[in-house]
């Protein structure tokens, strides 16, 4: 036993010097300190596999007093098949080989299984004969638990990702796809091996209208201090190398720890291809119906007009009233048909501009004068201000006339008797801004998210007395967008609203820019200034 302990002391000294880089002249002091401080269990066994020595760590790890273990079979500590462990580990050690990193469970004093990583070396005398074995057991229970937790979380994430209907993929900072779920693969008609570890631009092509969206555009441009939504795109066209095309609503987000884990962006794809197809079918139907209605409506209005002229003297007052109401109703229906046709053209990208250099003052005055009788009828103060020195603009006179008329009509319609409506304009070096200000009811905050959807009408007080179709501002905004302008409204309940829009000056640069996009598809987006803006339409 003394020889074994002496060898153990020498081994401990070597172990301490290698692991803790301790250098001491007094080996006994080193051994004593190491035995008292290390967290690993040191076990020395003899050829009969009985424990000859064990350090203090056995109490903190397994709960045994070391004195009670000395002389006991090592087999009592090993959980499971001793013969299998003996053949796999101990027999190799006693044949002169070293064993390392063997995972097994030791039995604690209270009967619990403690997972450890076990390494062992043979003890040899001066002649090279093996007379024992020294083993080091490292408690890996916390590592095991951490690994189990990580595995559980990974499984949860995998299950969650696979159950999401939307497509989800992740990019690294080189735009390579490092993760993609089944929904995204199905949406794109691809297999995992065709996407993973490939650069996104090499797999799919993304475009918004005539502009291509690059994968690099979906990544953060700087280090983030918080989780951030980077990009949101609706009705984005995605084409794969296999020729498949889908339309999606795309959102790209990034987490603040992205740089640490190599995660550039998390991208979600909501497939709206079927919705887009259905919307196109609706547009086709509306367009066809509107065209079919236009011809009979023209005939009806023509015959009513003839009746009004030729039977004016022979009809009673009541009969004249009926005929006038019929003509007004047919005119309103004709206006609705024209609006539906305009919407159809907008959404198909078929509405074209015929731009020319135009005197903006004349355009405003012409449209303003058309509403003077209506303003007088409602006893509304109707004013046209700030038109001096307005430069010429480059617009489609007919189309922008629709915008002005719609805004003025809205203002008069929603302003009570005795109120006021003011039209004004000012210019800078690039554009002319026109304002239509009223003292009406104002626009409720809850209406803001839907203001530019087709057929939307504000409920409540503003709806009372309104005969609008919910298409006016939708069409107006499309026209302004086609001119590369902006349209917005600043409003306050009980005070009124100011609708504003911009059109470009008739400069050579503006002409070139606008003429280059005249034949492009119309895109309806949200413009505005840095101020708080609210949108509204009839």
ZAVEX-941248 format. One record per residue: residue in three letters; x, y, z of N, C-alpha, C in turn. Coordinates in steps of 0.02 Angstrom, whole numbers, plus 50000, padded with zeros to 5 digits. Layout:
N
ALAXYZXYZXYZ
...
***
This chain:
538
UNK500424994050000500005000050000500435006250000
UNK501005005950038501455011750041501745013349973
UNK501935007849937502215008849870501705012149824
UNK501085009649830500555012449787500445019749802
UNK500425021549867500315028549886500885032949863
UNK501495030249867502075034149844502015035549769
UNK501815030449732501725031349659501155036249645
UNK500635035649685500075040349676500295047449688
UNK500705048549740500965055249754501365057949695
UNK501775053649666502165055849608501715057649550
UNK501205053549540500735054849485500355061449497
UNK500165062449560499805068549577500235074749566
UNK500865074149582501325079749571501365081349496
UNK501445076149456501475077149383500825080149358
UNK500265077249382499605079749361499525087049379
UNK499735088949440499665095849462500095100549420
UNK500685098449406501135102749367500865103949296
UNK500575098649268500315099349200499675103449198
UNK499235101949246498575105249244498585112149274
UNK498915112849331498895119349366499545123349360
UNK500025120349324500675123749313500995125849379
UNK500985121249427501285122549492501985119649493
UNK502445123449516503135121149522503365122249594
UNK503535116849626503715117349698504305112749712
UNK504705114949759505275110749779505035105149824
UNK504485106349862504235101449910503655097649880
UNK503745091549855503205087649825502635086349873
UNK502785085249936502265083549985501765089349992
UNK502035095449991501585101349996501135101849935
UNK501415100749876501025100949815500465095749817
UNK500645089449836500155084049838499595085849886
UNK499775088249944499265089949995498785095249970
UNK499055100449938498635105849913498175103449856
UNK498465099449812498065097049755497495092649779
UNK497655088049823497145083449847496565087149880
UNK496715092649914496195096449949495795101149903
UNK496045102849845495725108149805495405105949740
UNK495645100549709495375098949643494655096349650
UNK494265097549596493565095549595493465088549567
UNK493955085949532493895079249503494015073949557
UNK493685068349549493785062749595494405058849571
UNK494885057749617495475053549603495375046849638
UNK495415041649599495315034849626495905030549606
UNK496215027449657496765022749644496535015749664
UNK496605011149616496395004149630496984999449622
UNK496914993649656497424988449648497194983449596
UNK497614978449579497414973649527496764969949543
UNK496574969649607495944966349625495354971049617
UNK495484976949591494974982049580494654984549644
UNK495054984749697494824987749759495144994649766
UNK494774998949799494995005949805495545006349858
UNK496115009049838496675010049883496705017349908
UNK496475021949865496495028949884495955032749845
UNK495655037749879495175042049848495235048949880
UNK495155054349842495245061149870494595064049898
UNK494645070049925494075073249958493485074749910
UNK493635075349844493105077149797492555071949795
UNK492695065849817492185060649816491595062349862
UNK491735066249914491195068149959490755073549928
UNK491065078549895490665084049865490285081749803
UNK490575076749767490245074549706489755068849719
UNK489975063749760489565057849769489255057349839
UNK489515061349886489225061249953489515056050000
UNK490065052649980490375047550023490935050650065
UNK491025047950125491635049350163492175044950133
UNK492755048050119493265044250082493525038250122
UNK493515038850190493765033450232493355027050223
UNK492705027950209492265022150202492335018650135
UNK492645022150087492735019050021493385015250014
UNK493885017250052494535013850046494455006550066
UNK494685002050023494634994850034494014991850003
UNK493534996149980492924993649949493044992149875
UNK492654987449847492714985949776492504992149734
UNK492894993549684492724999049638492054997649604
UNK491894991349599491274989249567490664992349601
UNK490714993649667490144996449704489965003649681
UNK490455007049651490335013849628490075014249557
UNK490215009049518490055009349447489345006949436
UNK488945011149404488255009449387488235005349323
UNK487825000049324487744996249263488144989949261
UNK488314987649202488654981249191489394981949207
UNK489594979249265490294979749285490754975949237
UNK490544970149215490964966149171491094969949106
UNK490574973249080490674977049019491164982849030
UNK491104986249088491554991749104492264989149115
UNK492314983449150492964980449164493324978649099
UNK492954975649053493264973548990493454979648947
UNK493024984648948493124990448904493654995348932
UNK493714995749000494155000849029494714997649071
UNK494524994349123495034992149171495524987049141
UNK495274982449101495734977549071496224980949024
UNK496004986148989496474989848945497014993248986
UNK496804996149044497294999649086497804994649112
UNK497574988849134498044983949162498444980449108
UNK498254981649045498674979048991499184984248969
UNK499194990049004499694995148991499455001048949
UNK498815001248932498565006748890498205012048932
UNK498185018048906497815023448939497115023848908
UNK496645025748950495955026548928495715033548947
UNK495375036948902495145043748917494455045148890
UNK494085049348925493435051848901492885046648898
UNK492915041548941492385036548942491815039148985
UNK491225039448957490645041848995490305035949030
UNK490185036849095489845031749134489495035249193
UNK489125031449230488775034149288489055030849351
UNK489215034949402489405032549468488815033249515
UNK488765028549563488205028549610488385032849670
UNK487975037649686488105042049743487875038749808
UNK488025041949864487855039149929487105038449938
UNK486715042749906485985042449912485665038549855
UNK486065034849817485805030449766485675033649699
UNK485865039949690485765043349626486325041749578
UNK486165042049514486665041049462486985047749443
UNK487645048149448488005054249432488425053049370
UNK488265056449313488655055349252489355058449258
UNK489865054649238490555057149240490915055249177
UNK491455058849165491925057149111492535054149145
UNK492685047849129493195044049166493805042849123
UNK494395044449150495035043049117495475039249165
UNK495895034849140496315030749185496985029049152
UNK497495028149195498165026249173498425020749219
UNK498865016549193499165011249235499705014249280
UNK499795011249339500345012949384500885007549377
UNK501495009749363502045005049351502605006249401
UNK502955000749419503535001449462504145002949420
UNK504725002949452505335004749417505524999749362
UNK505244993749367505384988649316504864988549261
UNK504364992849267503844993149216503254988549228
UNK503254985349286502704980849302502104984849327
UNK501504983049306500894986649326500654983849393
UNK500554988249441500334986049507499694989749529
UNK499414993749484498804997349503498575001849446
UNK498035005449459497765010049410497525016349446
UNK497625021949414497375028349441496875031249391
UNK496305033049418495775035749375495555042749398
UNK495325046649350495065053349363494345053549337
UNK493875055049381493175055449362492935062749367
UNK492725065549311492485072549309491725072749305
UNK491425076149352490695076749353490455080649292
UNK490045077449250489775080849190489015081449194
UNK488745081049254488015081349261487735088049236
UNK488095093649252487865100149230487915100849154
UNK488465098049127488545098249054488005094149021
UNK487855088249050487325084049023486655087649024
UNK486515091049081485885094549087485845100349037
UNK486405103849030486425109348982486315106748911
UNK486635101248895486545098248829485825095948818
UNK485525093148871484825090948867484365096948856
UNK484515102448892484105108448884484175111248814
UNK484795111348788484905113948721484555109548670
UNK484595103048679484265098448633483505099348635
UNK483245100248696482515101248702482305107748667
UNK482695113048678482525119348646482585118848570
UNK483095115248547483175114248475482585110448446
UNK482375105348482481795101448459481165105648458
UNK481085109848509480505114348511480525119148451
UNK481115121948439481195126548383481035123048317
UNK481315116948309481195113148247480455111648238
UNK480135109548293479415107948289479015114248272
UNK479195119848305478845126048292478935128348220
UNK479555128048196479695130148128479315126048077
UNK479275119448090478945115048042478185115848044
UNK477925118448099477205119248105476955126048080
UNK477435130648067477245137348042477025136847969
UNK476465139947954476205139847885476625144247840
UNK476865149847866477275154447826477975151547817
UNK478285153547762478975151547751479445155547794
UNK479945152147823480445155447865481135153147844
UNK481595157847834482285156047820482755160947854
UNK483365158747866483855162947899484475163647855
UNK484755169647855485355171047816485935172847862
UNK486545170947842487125173547877487325180147844
UNK487885182947865488075189547840488365189247769
UNK488455183247742488665182447673488075180947628
UNK487465181847655486825180447621486725173047605
UNK487095168747640486975161547631486395159347675
UNK486015154647648485435151947685485695146747735
UNK485595148047799485845143447851485275139547883
UNK484655141447868484085137747893483475139347850
UNK483055134347837482435135447800481935130147821
UNK481305132147829480805127247851480445124047792
UNK480045119047807479715115247754479225119547714
UNK478895124247749478405128447715478745132747661
UNK479345135347676479705139347627479935135147567
UNK480165129047582480375124547527479785122747482
UNK479205121347513478615119747474478385125747433
UNK478415131547463478205137747429478635138947367
UNK479285137647373479755139047319479835133147272
UNK479565127347292479635121347250480345118747247
UNK480705119347302481415117247305481525112147360
UNK482115109047358482325104347410482865107647453
UNK482945105047513483415108047560484115108647533
UNK484355103447499485035103547473485125108647417
UNK484575110847387484625115947334484675122947362
UNK484555123647428484525130247459485055131147513
UNK485105126347558485555127147616486275128147595
UNK486595132947629487295134747617487405137847548
UNK486865139747515486905143247451486735150647462
UNK487035155047422486855162047426486145162947399
UNK485745166947435485045167647417484945170047346
UNK485365174747324485295177347255485445172147202
UNK485805166847221485945161547174485375156447170
UNK484905157047216484345152247218483695155347193
UNK483565161547213482945164847193483095171947169
UNK482615174747133482655181647110482035185247137
UNK482145190747173481605194647203481535201347167
UNK480915203247153480815209647119480175212947143
UNK480205219547146479625223647165479485228247107
UNK478975226547068478865230247006479435228946958
UNK479765234246937480325233546890481005233746926
UNK480995234246992481615234747030481765228047064
UNK482385225847057482595219547088482815220847160
UNK482615216247203482805216547273483365211547285
UNK483935213847310484505209447323484485206747394
UNK484795200947404484825198047471485185202647520
UNK485685206247495486055210847538485615216347566
UNK485075217947529484605223147552484205220947613
UNK484215214447627483835211647683484235211247747
UNK484885212947743485335212447801485415219247835
UNK485595219347899485715225747933486325229247906
UNK486305235947905486865239847879487365241747933
UNK487165240847997487595242648053487455237948111
UNK487865238448163487755234448223487125236748257
UNK486695231948275486045233648305486085233848381
UNK485725238448411485675238848483485055235448510
UNK484585233748465483985230248484483715226348425
UNK483275221548438482975217748384482585222448339
UNK482665221648274482395226648227482095223348166
UNK481525226148143481255224248078481605228548025
UNK481945225247979482365228747930481985230647867
UNK481605225947840481265226947776480575223747778
UNK480085227247750479425224447740479205225947668
UNK479035220747631478825221547562478185217547550
UNK477705220747517477085217247500477055215847425
UNK476735210347408476665208247338477335207947302
UNK477825205147336478495204347307478495198147263
UNK478765198847204478805193147158479455189347169
UNK479405182747177479985178447187479985173247132
UNK480545172847096480615167847043481205163347060
UNK481115156847053481665152147066482015150447002
UNK482595147147009482975145246950482605140046908
UNK482125136646939481735131546904481135134546868
UNK481065141246872480535144546834479885145646872
UNK479865143846936479255144746975479215151947000
UNK478615154946997478515161747021477965161947074
UNK478115165247130477615166147183477625173447204
UNK477065175647232477025182347260476965181847335
UNK477375185647370477395185047443477395191947476
UNK477195191947539477325197647583477935195747624
UNK478465199647617479105197947648479265202547707
UNK479505199547760479765203447817480445200847836
UNK480935205347839481605203647860481755206847927
UNK481955202747976482105205148044482805202948064
UNK483075206448113483745204648139483745205448214
UNK484145201248247484215201648320484875205148337
UNK484885208148395485475212048414486085207648426
UNK485975201148441486535196548451486765193248386
UNK486505195648330486655192548265487395191948250
UNK487785197148264488505196948250488855191448290
UNK488615190148350488935185148393488815178048370
UNK488225176948340488045170148320488045169148244
UNK488245174248207488275173648135487605173548100
UNK487105176748132486435176848104486295183848076
UNK486265184348009486165190847977485455193147979
UNK484985188847960484275190747957483835184647959
UNK483245185547988482725180447987482175183047940
UNK482005179147890481535181447838480915177147839
UNK480335180347842479705176747838479365178447771
UNK479055173347743478725173947678478005171647684
UNK477545176247672476835174547672476595174247600
UNK476415168247578476215167147508475535170347494
UNK475525175247449474905178647432474735177547358
UNK475015172247329474905170947257474165169847242
UNK473825165847284473115164547271472705170847281
UNK472875174747332472515180947344472605185747284
UNK473225185847258473355190247201472975187947140
UNK472955181447130472585178747073471845180447079
UNK471575179647141470865181247152470735188647141
UNK471215192847163471145200047155471135201847080
UNK471555198547042471565199846970470905197646937
UNK470625192246963469975190046936469435195146952
UNK469475197947013468995203147032469055209346987
UNK469685211146974469805217046932469535215846862
UNK469655209846835469395208246768468635208546767
UNK468325205846820467595205946823467325213146827
UNK467635217146871467415224146878467495227846813
UNK468055226846780468185230246717467665228246664
UNK467525221646660467045219346611466345222046626
UNK466145221746691465485224246710465405231646696
UNK465945235446713465915242646702465865244346628
UNK466225240746586466175241946514465475240346487
UNK465195234846513464525232946491463995237946513
UNK464105241046571463615245846598463675252746563
UNK464265254246539464375260946512463915262446453
UNK463835257846406463435259146346462695260346362
UNK462365255846399461655257246414461565263546457
UNK462035264946501461985271046542462025277246498
UNK462455277046449462515282846403461855283946366
UNK461545278446345460895278946311460355281646357
UNK460345279046418459845281346466459905288846480
UNK460525290946491460635298146505460445302346445
UNK460595299746384460425303446324459665304346316
UNK459295298846325458565299246319458265303746373
UNK458535303246435458275307546489458405314846473
UNK458985316246444459145323146426458665325846373
UNK458495321546324458025323446271457325324846301
UNK457125320446347456475321446380456445328046418
UNK457005329446452457025335746491456945341846445
UNK457245341646387457225347346341456545347946304
UNK456295342146280455705342346237455045342446274
UNK455035340146336454395339946373454395344746432
UNK454855349446430454935354146485454285357946499
UNK453945360146446453355364446455452725360346470
UNK452705354146446452095350246454452065346346520
UNK452615345746556452625341846618452435346146678
UNK452155342746728452005346046790452645346746831
UNK452615350546885453195351646927453435345046958
UNK452955340946977453125334447007453465329946956
UNK453205329946894453495325946841454215328146825
UNK454305334746824454985337446813455455335146868
UNK455195335146929455615332946986455815325646978
UNK455345321346958455495314346947456025313446893
UNK455955317246839456415316646783457115319146803
UNK457135324546841457785327146865458135322146910
UNK457735319046955458025314047000458285308046961
UNK457925306046910458155300446869458805302146834
UNK458855308246808459465310346773460055310746822
UNK459935313446882460465313946932460705307046952
UNK460245302346963460425295546983460825292046928
UNK460615293046866460985289946811461685292946805
UNK461745299346819462405302746817462855300046872
UNK462555298946932462955296146986463185289046970
UNK462735285146940462925278346920463465278546866
UNK463405283246819463915283846768464595285746798
UNK464575290046850465195291946885465505285946919
UNK465075281746951465335275746983465655271046932
UNK465335270246874465615265946822466295268546800
UNK466355275146790466995278046770467525276946823
UNK467325277546887467805276346942468025269046942
UNK467565264446932467745257346930468215255846873
UNK468105258946816468565258146760469255260946776
UNK469255266646811469895269546831470275264946879
UNK469905262046928470215257446975470505251446938
UNK470115248846890470355243146851470995244746814
UNK471015250746784471625252846748472215253646796
UNK472085256446854472615257546903472925250846924
UNK472505246046941472755239746968473055235246914
UNK472865236446853473185232846797473805236446771
UNK473915242446796474475246346771474345249146702
UNK473705249846685473525252046617473365259546613
UNK473355262946670473215270146668473845273846647
UNK473805277646594474375281246568474295288746576
UNK474845292046579474845299346584475005302646517
UNK474665308046504474845312246446475075318946472
UNK475715319146490475995324946525476205330446476
UNK476125336446501476335342246462476475348046509
UNK476835352946485476965358946525476305362646535
UNK476125363946598475465366546614475505372346664
UNK475085377246655475035382846701474615380646761
UNK474935379846818474595377046877474055381846904
UNK474185388246897473695393146921473045392346882
UNK473085391446816472485390646775472115384246793
UNK472485378846806472175372446825471785373146889
UNK472095376346939471755377247003471135381746996
UNK471215387146961470645391746953470065388446917
UNK470215384646865469685381246827469295376346871
UNK469655372346909469315367446952468975370947011
UNK469275376147037468975379947092468305382947070
UNK468285385947011467675389246987467095384346978
UNK467255378046964466725373046955466335371847019
UNK466625373447077466305371947141466025378147175
UNK466085383847144465815389947175465055389447187
UNK464655386947138463935386447151463765381847209
UNK464115376247216463985371547271464165374647338
UNK464725378347341464925381647403464415386947423
UNK464155390747373463655395847388463005392547414
UNK462835386947384462225383447404462255381247476
UNK462845379247500462925377147570463135382847616
UNK463185388947587463395394747627464075393547660
UNK464545391147619465235389947643465695395247613
UNK466125398047655466615402847632467135399147591
UNK467175400647527467595396947480468125401647453
UNK468765400247467469315404847453469875401447414
UNK470165405247367470745402947330471325407747344
UNK471855405447376472405409747399473075407847369
UNK473545412447373474265411247360474405408047292
UNK474145410947240474265408147173474745412447131
UNK474985417947160475445422247123476125418947114
UNK476415420047055477095417647040477175410147045
UNK476655406347031476725399047030477055397046965
UNK477565392946967477895390746905477465385546869
UNK477665384146807477305379146769477505372146792
UNK477035367546784477145360646807477115355946747
UNK477345349846758477345344746705476875339146726
UNK476245339646704475725335046727475255333146671
UNK474845328246687474265326546645473695330846672
UNK473505335846635473015340846658472355337646677
UNK472125332846637471485329646651471515325546715
UNK472045321746724472095317446783472175321346848
UNK472605326446848472685330346909472065334446924
UNK471675335946871471045339346881470575334946923
UNK470615328246911470215323646951470415324047025
UNK471055324547038471305324947107471035331247141
UNK471125336947108470895343247137470145343147149
UNK469765340947099469035340747106468825336147164
UNK469155330547170468985325847223469115328847292
UNK469675332147301469845335147366469375340847383
UNK469215345047334468765350647347468065348047362
UNK467835342947324467175340147335467125337147405
UNK467645333647427467655330847494467605336347547
UNK468005341647537468025347047585467345350347593
UNK467015351947537466355355147540465835350347569
UNK465875344047549465385339147570465395338147646
UNK466005338147676466065336647747466125342847791
UNK466015348747762466015355047800465305357447809
UNK465135359047870464455361247885464325368347859
UNK463685370047853463485376747832463805381947878
UNK464085387147847464415392447885465155391247894
UNK465395385447873466115384047879466505387047822
UNK467135384947815467555387747762467985382347729
UNK468125383347665468585379047628469065383647591
UNK469715382347600470235386547570470705382347527
UNK470825384547466471295381247421471895385747412
UNK472495383047421473105387047415473665382847386
UNK474205386047367474765382447338475415386447347
UNK475965382847353476625386047354477125381447318
UNK477685384347299478175380547260478865381047290
UNK479275375847278479985376147293480355374647229
UNK480995372847234481395372047173481225365647134
UNK480845361047164480705354747131479965353347117
UNK479515356147160478825354247155478355359747179
UNK477725358947162477195363347187476765359247235
UNK476625362147293476205358947343475535362647347
UNK474995358847340474325361747342473965359247405
UNK473615363847439473255362247500472515363647492
UNK472105359347518471375360447523471195359747596
UNK471045365447627470925365647699470185366847712
UNK469905362947759469205363747777469115364247852
UNK468525366247873468355366647945467825361447962
UNK467905355447932467435350047943467535346448009
UNK467285340248011467295336448074467975333648091
UNK468415333048043469065329848056469005322248048
UNK469565318848051469585311648037469765307748100
UNK469365302848120469525298848180470145294548170
UNK470515293748224471145289948222471035282648200
UNK470475279748222470355272648207470275271248132
UNK470115276648093470005275648021470645275547982
UNK471195277548013471825278447976472075272147940
UNK472085266247973472375260447939472025258447874
UNK471385260147866471015257847807470835263347758
UNK471115269247769470895274947729471015274247654
UNK471535270447635471685269947564471505263147534
UNK471065259547569470805253447539470195255247498
UNK470085251347446469525252747401468855252147437
UNK468405256547421467715256547446467665258047521
UNK468215260447552468185261847623467855268647635
UNK467405268647683467065274847703467075275247778
UNK467225281147804467265282047877466565281647906
UNK466485277647959465835276947991465725282648040
UNK465105283648060464955288848110464705295148078
UNK464885300848109464645307348086464835308748014
UNK465455306947995465685308447927465295304647874
UNK465005298947893464645294947844463945297747830
UNK463685301547877463005304247870462985309247812
UNK462545308147766462465312747710462955311747654
UNK463435307147664463935305947611463665301147559
UNK463785302747495463565298447441464165295747403
UNK464745296047435465345293747401465375286147396
UNK465825283647354465895276547343466515273647377
UNK466925277847405467535275447435468095274347385
UNK468055277547327468565276747276468945283147260
UNK468675288847282468965295247262469695296147278
UNK469875295447342470575296447361471025290647340
UNK470725284747334471115279047308471365280747237
UNK470925283247196471115285147127471575291247128
UNK471415296147172471825302247175472545300547194
UNK472625296147242473305294547264473695290947209
UNK473345286547173473685283147117473925288047065
UNK473505293047050473695298147000474295302147025
UNK474285304147089474845307947117475475303747116
UNK475415297347134476005292947133476295292247063
UNK475865292047013476105291546944476505297746924
UNK476345303346955476725309546943477345309946989
UNK477485304547027478035304447074477945309747129
UNK477325311047145477175315847198476965312347262
UNK476725316247309476505313647374475825316647391
UNK475425312947428474775315547450474665313547522
UNK474415318147562474325316847633473795321547661
UNK473605320347724473135324747758473325325347831
UNK473275331447856473375332747927472695334647955
UNK472485331048006471795331848029471745331648105
UNK471235335148130471095335148202470345335248212
UNK470105330548252469385330048263469105336548291
UNK468555338848262468225344948285468505351348257
UNK469075351048224469395357048196469395356948120
UNK469545351248091469545350748018470145347147991
UNK470215347147925470755343447891471075347847837
UNK471705346447824472055349547769472365344147726
UNK472075343347666472345338547618472865342047575
UNK473415338647564473965341647524474235336447475
UNK474475338947418474815334447371475315338547331
UNK475805335147303476335338447265476335335947192
UNK476535340447147476655338547077477315341747056
UNK477675338747009478345341146991478315347446946
UNK478845351446951478915357246907479085354846836
UNK478995359346790479125357646719479855358546702
UNK480305355646742481015356046728481215350446681
UNK481785351146648482025346046602482125339446639
UNK482405339846701482535333846740481885330246756
UNK481375333946778480745330846796480395327846735
UNK480455331346678480155328646617480455321846600
UNK481115321446603481465315246585481275309646633
UNK481275311246697481125306146747480405303546741
UNK479935308146732479235306246729479065302746663
UNK479355305046608479215301846545479485294746543
UNK480015293346581480305286646582479865281646619
UNK479415284146662478985279646700478265280046679
UNK478115283946627477415284746606477095278046589
UNK477475273546558477175267246537477275261646587
UNK477545263246647477645258146698476985256846734
UNK476975251146769476385249546810476335254446868
UNK475725255946886475605260546941475685256947007
UNK476065259947053476145257247120475825261947169
UNK475395259247212475055263547261475415262847327
UNK475735268047350476105267947412475905273747456
UNK476255274647511476095280047557476645285247556
UNK476475291347538476955296847538476805301447596
UNK477175306947601477025311747654477645315547674
UNK477545320347719478085324447744478315321647811
UNK478765325347844479015323047909478515324247965
UNK477995328147950477485329448000477035323348008
UNK476615323548059476125318248069475605318748015
UNK475495313147978475025313347922474475308247930
UNK473895309947904473325305447906473005305447837
UNK472755299647817472465299047751471715297947755
UNK471365300447705470635299847705470385299947634
UNK469845296347621469555296547554468815295247558
UNK468455297447505467745296147503467615289547469
***
